[in-house]
Amino acid sequence: MHKSSAIGRLVLGDLTIFVLNTSCLSSCLQQLSDQVLSDAERYLWSSFPHKRKRREWMAGRLAAKIAVQETLVGQSKTDWSLRDISVMPAKGRSGPVKSPIGGYLSLSHSGAFAAAVHADRPVGLDIERFHAFSLPSLNYFLTLQEIACIETYGYCDHYLTLIWSIKEAVLKARQTSNLSEMREIECRGWSLTREISVYERGERIPNVHFGYWSKYAIATAGSNGERRSVE
């Protein structure tokens, strides 16, 4: 599907990322809630007071439902409607979501886009609109070695946004929302040519893939096996 359509696809490694343009949802939120949300989802969706939050939440759920539906089609299960696929938080009102069919599900939204992926292994997904970073924010999420790389290769908003997205995808893969742990994750091999390897405490993190979609960075990551709960 072409990027100008509501739903697009981006293949990263062996995963298919479903990307949804949220701008097309503003005029049909109530209709969509009736058509695609389960009773539990609709109850949660209607509890958000602000239209922007409801639109973002709907976009993430719709992308996630389509990702799950594609997995079902691959399993020759074609009798599940989007309304049958209920994507609820694993805990509380927000945070990591549970896959309704087993496996692992991750979703993300930023600006005009939401994205989702379904996999048979732990996976984290992040989409992030390109933006500039202040010096304090660089110190917040970059290691000293990564900051040294900036001094060598120069400052690049697109690249730094990608590094942020990679690190957040890693955190999501292990189901933690503690962004202060970003400095435990290090991206090596900076050359501005996609030659990046990702490590945590000296151990390479598997299944990290990344790319760009319009003015956004997208990354997926696996897990080193340690799964932490979101507090």
N, C-alpha and C positions, 0 to 999 in steps of 0.2 A: 504494500500500500504506500502511496506517495506521501511524503512528509506533510503536504498541505492538507491531507485528510485528517479526520478526527483521531484515528488510530493508526499508528505506525509501528514498525518492527525494526529492532536493531539486534544483530547477532554479535555476542561477545563470547569468545571461546565456543563452548558447546551449548550456551544458553541463549534463548530468545527473549529479549526485553520488549515488553509492550509499552508504547509511549502514547499518552493521550493528551491532546490539546484541550486544556480546560476552558478556553474561551468560548467553546461551542456549547457549554453547559448552562450558562447563566439564564437563558430564556426557557429552559425546560427542566429545572431542578425538581419541581413537584411532580411532573409527569414521570421523570426517571425514577423518583423514589417509589412511585406506585408500581412501576414496571419491573424494576431490577433489584430492589432491596427486599430482603426477607423481613419478617415482622420485627425481629430483634434489631436488625440493622436500621430499619426505619425509625424505631423508637430512639435509638442512639443518635441518629442523624438529626432528628427533629429537636433534640435537646440542645443543639448548638445554637446560640442566639444570633450569631452574625452570618450573613449570607456568604461572605468570603470563606469562612471556615466550613460552611455546609458544602460549598462548591468544591473546595480542595478535598474534603473528606470523600465526597461523592466521586470525584475524579480518581482518587487513589483506589477506592473500592471497585470502581468500574474496570480500571486497568487490571487489578488483581483478579477479578472475576473472569475476565477474558483470558488471562494467563492460565488460570485453573481450567477453564473450559477447553483450551487448546490441549492441555495434558489429558483431559478426559477423552477428547476426540482421538488422540494418539493411542488411547487404550480401547478404542472402539466403543466408548460410552457416549452416545450422542443424545441421550434423553434427559440431560441435565440442562435446564434453562438457567439464565443468569440469576434469576430469583431463587433458584434452588441452591445456588452456591453462596453460602453465608460466610462472609469474611469478617470475623470479630476479633477484637484485641485479645491477646493472650492473658492480659491482666488489666483491669481498670477500664478507662475510657479511651486510652490511646496507647501508643507504643507498638511493639512487635505484634504481628497478627498470626493467627493459627491457620494452617491450611485445612480446609474442610474435608480433604480427601487423602490426608497423609502427605508425607513429603514436607517440603519447606517453602515458605512463601515470604517474599519481602517486597515492600513498596516504598515509594518516595515521591515527593512533589516539591517543586521549586518554581516560582514564577508562573508561567503559562503552561507548564507541563507537569504531568504525573507519570510515573513509570512503575512497572511491577514485573516480577519474575517468579516462576514456580520451578522448583528443582527437586531432585531426589536426594540431595545432600544439603547440609547447612549452607545457607547463602545469605549474603547481605547485598543490598542494592542502594545506591545513592545517585540522585541527579541534582546538579547544582548549576545555577546560572552563573556565567562568568561575572566576576566582580573584583574590585581592587581590595587589597588587604592593607590594613595599617600595620606599622611596626609592632605595636603591642600584640596584635592578633597573630602575627607571624611567630612571635615568641611563645604564643599560647599553644600552637599546634605543630611547630617544626622542631626537630632536634637540632643540636648545635652543628652536626655534620650537614644537615640539609640547609641550614642557614649559610654555611660555608659554600655550599654548591651554588646558592643564589649569587654570592659574591663572585663566583667563577663564571657562571653562565649568564648572569643578568636576571633582572626582575621581569617576570612575564605573568600577567593576570590569568591568562588561559591555563598556563601550566600549574600555577599555584592553586587555582580552583580545582584542577584535576587531582592534585595531591590531596587536597582537603576531601574530595569526593572518595578517593581510594581509601583514606583512613576511616572515614565514616562508614563506608561499606564493610570494612573489616570489623568495626565495632558492632554493626548490625548482625553480621554473621555469627558473632558469639553472644548476641542478644544482651548487649549492655548499651545504655544511653549516656554513660559517663564520658563526656567529651574531653575531660582532663586526661584521659588515658591515651589521647592521640599522640602524645610525645613518646609513648612507649613503642609506637609503630614508626618504622623508618623506611623511607623510599630511597633506594640506592641506584646508581647508574644514571644519574641525571645527564642528559645530553640534548634535551628538547626534541628527541627523535623517537619517543615511545619506548626507549630502552630502560624500563624501570623494573626493579625487583623489590619486593616488599618483605621486611623482616620485623620480627618482634623478639626482643631479648636474644638476638643472634640466630633465631630460628626462622627460616624462610616460610612465609605464609603461602599456602597453595592456592591455585585457581583464582588468581587476581587478573581481571581483564578490564579494559577501559577503552573509552572512545568519546566521540563528540556527537552531539545532536543539535543542529542549529547553533545557538549561542550558549550551549549547555555542555557540561562535562558529565559523563555517566560512567560509573564503575560498579563492578561486582567483585565479591571476594568470598573465599571459602573460610574455613575455620581450622585452627590447629588442634581442635578436639576439645578445648576447654570452653564450656558453655556457661555463661553467667546470666543470672536473672536480672531484669531491670527492677531497680528499687522504686 
